[in-house]
Every structure is written in C-alpha cells, then in structure tokens.
C-alpha cells in the first residue's frame, strides 16, 4: 500500500478517463449564474474528464425566463458541455432517479462521477495501481472535508481566485458539527456501473447504494465548498423544497415520504441555526465561535483499502490495510495541507 504520504493524483489515469462520465444535478440562481459553477467545471476538466462528450447536467430552475438560467446556459455552452436537461422540480428522489437512468444507459465498463455543485472530488495515487491490476468492482468512497475561509467568514466566491486559496481551512463540519446528518459526510466519488459480480450498481440516495453490491473501494478525502455567502440562500431553498414535499397530499405522495421530507426540513433548520449567526443588519451571516472550536477539534482521516460487500444503508467495511494520517498530512499535488 503506497498511500502513507497522502499522494493525490493531479489527473485521473487515461485508462479510466476514457470511460468515466460526469453527472450533476445543479440548481440555478435567479439573478445571476452561480459563481462556483465555473470553478466546478474547471476542476473536473482539470482532472481529465471529457466534459464536452461525457457530461450530463440537469439544471433545476424556478423560472425559464430568469437571468441566472440564461447566464448558466451561456457558461455551459462556453465550456462546450452538452445541452443540459431542464427540471422544474427538485427532490432527493428526483436526483436519484435521474442519475440511475443515466447509469442504465452507460456501457458495462463505464464509471460515474456524481458530484453536487459544491463538491470537488479528488483521487489517490494508489488508484493507478489498482487499475493496472484490473480489479473488478473498483470504486472510491470519498470522505467530506468542508472548506472554510481563513477568518471563518462566509465570503462571496471570487471568479478568478482558486477555491483552495479562497477557502484554505479543511474541517469536518458535516461529520462533527452536524451529527444529525451522518449519511452525508461521505459519498461515492467514483463508481462502476456494474460490481465485481457484473450486477448493476445503482443509487439509493446521493450517498448510499441499492442492495449489497460487491465493490473493492479506496477511501479518500474531497473538498466540500458549502460555507460561502450563498449558504443562507441555498439552505432556504432546500427548506422550502422539502417543506413543500412534507405538506404535499395526493396519490403521488406517501406518509413515509412526507415524514422523510419533514426530517430534512428539521435537519436544515437545525444545521443553520446551530452553525451560523447573523452579522450586522444587512441580513448577512457568519460562522459562530462554536463552529470554529468544533471543527478544529475534529480532524482525522484514515486511508484504507477495503474489500467488502456494501450494505446500502450502513457502511461498516472490513478493513484489510489501514494507514493513519493526521489532519496536517500534506498532499503532493492539488492541495497543500489539511491544516486548520
């Protein structure tokens, strides 16, 4: 095992890039393009993904006439991304169905990268060796590290400054500061369309899989840029969407779905009020002192190679080889450190 130094790939190996597809279900803003979108596109293109031919983007829009949608389409066109799919409704189930529909159309040797707009995945150097071994069911399970500004503020994103420089702190806020949402602190960042038994691999949710696919997977951290000036608006939209589902009635909804949606509403309300406080009279927010203390005391990560049968709802793998790394383990390529 050669990951003790935290070696990270600057680009994905060519042998896998040629069969890897990018999927994103992205929300558009009303008044302008999301300033993170250009960084997101550049990140995945920089990893070597062919976003001109193997990218499927679904845009959630509230209005087909908004300036934000127009600017988003112009930006995607400038990057020569294929024509996006327009969705007027959003929910976790809609996202799941869309990504699973794409996977069902891909060839059996394909891989999928399913990333939200604030998720910037990275991959370990050991992936190259596992690809050379032609190991079936090879996947990457990413561990989320939230990125925070140096002064713990929630700044607006600058279009020409790298995200790493704008948000240099690496913290496990979602895992440790938001324990009410244990499902979302890790995700499948590289997933084969079929497992080691040639059975289809499909999503149950954004972070869990249907059934018990046989996967040999590596763990690796990735950057999560949710703590920006847009945090409040994104959280407000999610609360509104889930509240709508929680209050819905009729033949297309169930009590279980309503309860699940209400739980998500409660989660986002708790998340926001717990981690942020209002700054000044302009309606802006900043992180509170509790967040900084919690994030600083909760940094750890274990590099692991795992060969197991994955349970879709509970990820407790049998670890074969484990290499421990502290929060200040340096990367050799894209990021310089895990320091707080």
Protein Blocks (a to p, Z undefined) as FASTA:
>chain_A
ZZlnopacfbdcfklmmmcccdddddddfkbccfklmmmmmmmmmnopafklmcccdddd
fbfkbfklmmmmmmmmmnopacddddfbdcfklmmmmmmmmmmmpcfkbccddddfkbcc
dddfklmmmmmnopghiacdddddddddfklpacdddfkbcfklmmmbccdfklmmmmml
mmlmcccfbdcfbdfkopacddfblmbcehjaddddddddddddfbcfklmmmmmmmmmm
mmmmmmpgcjkbcfklmmmmmmmmmmmmmmmmmmpccehjnopacddfklmmmmmmmgcd
ddddddddddfkbccdddfbdcdddfklccfklpmbfcZZ
